[in-house]
Amino acid sequence: MAEPQHWRLALNNHLQATQSTHLVSWTNPPSPRSGVWTITLLWNGEPFRTGHGSSKGVAKEHAAKQAIQYLNPTLYAQMVTCYGC
């Protein structure tokens, strides 16, 4: 079974709770020729986490997952442990 795709939502909620939504933006690359998208989450304009995937959405989810793992390890652990509960 595939992993739930709620990492961007969790990241957005975390950013709102910490009043840091203004610090985050995303790169907007052109369509890849290889079929693999690469999206970078920028923190205060600097590259922070990068995700890869078959679509922009999947790539953003991967980057958001990495960001949550770093910014809020407790939430990350809860999300990973609670999958399917």
C-alpha positions in Angstrom: 0.0 0.0 0.0 1.3 3.5 -0.8 2.3 5.9 1.8 -0.3 8.7 2.6 0.3 11.9 0.7 -0.3 14.5 3.4 3.2 15.8 4.0 2.5 19.2 2.4 -0.5 19.6 4.6 1.5 18.7 7.7 4.2 21.1 6.7 1.7 23.9 6.1 0.1 23.3 9.5 3.5 23.3 11.2 4.5 26.5 9.4 1.3 28.2 10.4 1.6 27.0 14.0 5.2 28.4 14.2 4.2 31.6 12.2 6.9 30.8 9.6 4.9 30.4 6.4 6.5 33.5 5.0 9.9 31.7 5.0 9.0 28.9 2.6 8.7 28.9 -1.1 9.1 26.3 -3.9 11.2 26.2 -7.1 9.1 26.0 -10.2 11.2 24.2 -12.8 10.2 23.5 -16.4 8.8 20.2 -17.3 11.6 17.6 -17.2 12.7 15.6 -20.3 13.5 12.6 -18.2 10.0 12.3 -16.7 11.4 12.9 -13.2 10.5 16.2 -11.5 12.8 17.8 -9.1 11.4 20.4 -6.8 13.3 22.3 -4.1 11.7 23.7 -1.0 13.4 27.1 -0.2 13.8 28.3 3.3 14.2 32.1 3.4 15.2 31.9 -0.2 17.9 29.2 0.3 17.6 25.6 -0.8 16.4 23.5 2.1 15.1 20.2 1.0 14.7 18.6 -2.5 12.2 16.1 -3.7 12.0 13.9 -6.8 9.0 12.3 -8.3 6.9 11.4 -11.4 4.9 14.7 -11.0 5.3 18.1 -9.4 3.0 17.0 -6.6 4.9 13.8 -5.8 8.2 15.7 -5.8 6.7 18.4 -3.4 5.4 15.6 -1.1 8.9 14.1 -0.9 10.5 17.5 -0.1 7.8 18.3 2.5 8.3 14.9 4.1 12.1 15.6 4.5 11.3 19.1 5.8 8.9 17.7 8.5 11.4 15.1 9.4 13.9 17.9 10.1 11.6 20.7 11.5 9.4 18.5 13.7 10.7 15.0 14.3 7.9 14.3 16.8 5.2 14.9 14.2 7.2 13.0 11.6 7.4 10.0 13.9 3.7 10.2 14.7 2.8 10.3 11.0 5.0 7.4 10.1 3.9 5.3 13.1 0.2 6.2 12.8 -0.1 5.3 9.1 -3.2 3.1 8.8 -4.5 3.7 12.3 
